[in-house]
Amino acid sequence: MNKLIATLIAGLFASAAFAQAPADTSSAPAVQTKAEAKAEKKAVKADTKADKKEAKADAKADKKEVKADAKADKAHAKAHSKKMKAHADATEKKADAQVDVNAATHK
């Protein structure tokens, strides 16, 4: 327990001393030259162009996906409609058969 407290206190003093140390200004970036600024501007422009191209490709892919989903939904609805029509036809035939059976048995 004593070692833990001693370590915490030593850490506190070390962090306080570090926080008061002056900043090292020798690592500050030098003034950019005209050529460096031009190169950086060119790189930023290329990045922006690439980002636009990527966004356009993503939008195109999303549009294709939406179109495919709509086509699949339409096909599903058409299949469901056919299934319901077949079910209605079967029910109608069953009802007609029942009417024929009832008419034949009540004579």
C-alpha positions in Angstrom: 0.0 0.0 0.0 2.8 2.4 0.9 4.6 1.7 -2.4 1.3 2.4 -4.3 0.9 5.8 -2.6 4.6 6.6 -3.1 4.3 5.8 -6.9 1.1 7.9 -7.2 2.8 10.9 -5.5 5.9 10.6 -7.6 3.7 10.4 -10.8 1.9 13.5 -9.7 5.1 15.5 -9.2 6.5 14.2 -12.5 3.4 15.3 -14.4 3.4 18.7 -12.8 7.0 19.2 -13.8 6.4 18.1 -17.3 3.4 20.4 -17.7 5.5 23.4 -16.7 8.4 22.6 -19.2 8.6 25.2 -22.0 7.5 24.0 -25.5 10.3 23.2 -27.9 10.0 25.7 -30.7 12.9 24.3 -32.8 10.5 21.7 -34.4 8.1 24.4 -35.7 7.6 24.1 -39.5 9.6 26.4 -41.7 7.9 28.9 -43.9 6.6 27.2 -47.1 8.2 28.0 -50.3 6.1 29.0 -53.3 6.8 25.6 -55.0 5.8 23.7 -51.9 2.6 25.7 -51.6 1.8 25.0 -55.3 2.5 21.3 -54.9 0.3 21.1 -51.8 -2.5 23.0 -53.6 -2.2 20.6 -56.5 -2.3 17.6 -54.2 -5.4 19.0 -52.5 -7.1 19.5 -55.8 -6.2 15.9 -56.9 -7.7 14.6 -53.6 -10.8 16.6 -54.1 -11.2 15.4 -57.7 -10.7 11.8 -56.5 -13.3 12.2 -53.8 -15.8 13.6 -56.3 -15.1 10.7 -58.6 -15.6 8.2 -55.8 -18.8 9.9 -54.6 -20.1 9.8 -58.2 -19.3 6.1 -58.5 -21.0 5.4 -55.1 -24.1 7.3 -56.2 -24.2 5.3 -59.5 -23.9 2.0 -57.6 -26.6 3.1 -55.1 -28.9 4.0 -58.1 -28.3 0.5 -59.6 -29.0 -1.1 -56.3 -32.3 0.8 -55.9 -33.2 -0.1 -59.4 -32.5 -3.8 -58.8 -34.5 -3.7 -55.5 -37.5 -2.1 -57.3 -37.3 -4.8 -60.0 -37.2 -7.5 -57.5 -40.1 -6.0 -55.6 -42.1 -5.8 -58.8 -41.4 -9.5 -59.6 -42.3 -10.5 -56.1 -45.6 -8.6 -56.3 -46.4 -10.1 -59.7 -45.7 -13.6 -58.3 -47.9 -12.9 -55.3 -50.7 -11.6 -57.6 -50.5 -14.8 -59.6 -50.6 -16.9 -56.5 -53.6 -15.1 -55.1 -55.4 -15.4 -58.5 -54.7 -19.1 -58.6 -56.0 -19.4 -55.0 -59.2 -17.5 -55.9 -59.7 -19.7 -59.0 -59.3 -22.8 -56.9 -61.7 -21.5 -54.2 -64.2 -20.7 -56.9 -64.0 -24.1 -58.5 -64.3 -25.7 -55.1 -67.4 -23.6 -54.4 -68.9 -24.6 -57.8 -68.2 -28.2 -57.1 -69.9 -27.9 -53.7 -72.9 -26.3 -55.2 -73.1 -29.2 -57.8 -72.8 -31.7 -55.0 -75.5 -30.0 -53.0 -77.8 -29.8 -56.0 -77.3 -33.5 -56.8 -78.0 -34.6 -53.2 -81.2 -32.5 -52.7 -83.1 -33.9 -55.6 
